[in-house]
Amino acid sequence: MSYKIHMKRTNLVLDADLLEEATRELGVKTYSAAVNTALAELLRLRKILRLPSFFNQGLWQGDPIRNETRPERTCRKESTPEKTVILVDTSVWIEMLNGRLGSKISERELLQFRTCTPVVQEVLQGLRDDQRSNAFRQSFLAIRLLNDPLEERTFLSAAEIYKLGRSKGITIRSSVDCLIAAIAIENGVTVWHRDRDYDAISRFTSLRSTQEI
């Protein structure tokens, strides 16, 4: 069964040069597509910039996820470039939602955030079941995903990371960490974390990990 939806028509006064530039830069063929794409991106960014309003609110109540022990010191294999994207691990999201870490995040850094489906699952499954958490969910899901959908090669890379660590006498506590590390390596991005597994992985792979941004 199908339904016809009649969209409301409206008259918009738009800058012709701006519209031409937007159509060209966005790679779309029509003015309508340019306007719709630009509006969608604007709303996505606005949702991301609302994230700090959910920090330090105790929204996360799940079981501890790999961050039960804070590493003794920061192991920073490589400084985070000023203009780059950052894959934010679940351990950091927990601290931002339940602790004070989120108060230090700037708008520029928020717009650098990236996530991936393993992190999305871990974060969302630990949220409280209330309206505030539902509102956070909308903002959180506005963050761009890396490796979506995940392909078999990424899982194979994660398995190799785990096996390589084991061969060197390093036990990675969570196979999910290996998967997130594989995603970060494939995309050439830094993982921001509060989880010693990433510090360990960065010692025998090309993973860039940091506990500071």
Secondary structure, DSSP 4 states (H G I P E B T S, - for coil): ------PPP------HHHHHHHHHHHT-SSHHHHHHHHHHHHHHHHHHHTGGGGTTS--B-S---S-SS--SS---SSPPPSSS-EEE-HHHHHHHHHSSGGGG--HHHHHHEEB-HHHHHHHHHTB-SSHHHHHHHHHHTTSPBSSSS--HHHHHHHHHHHHHHHHTT---S-HHHHHHHHHHHHHT-EEE-S-HHHHHHHHHSS-EEES--
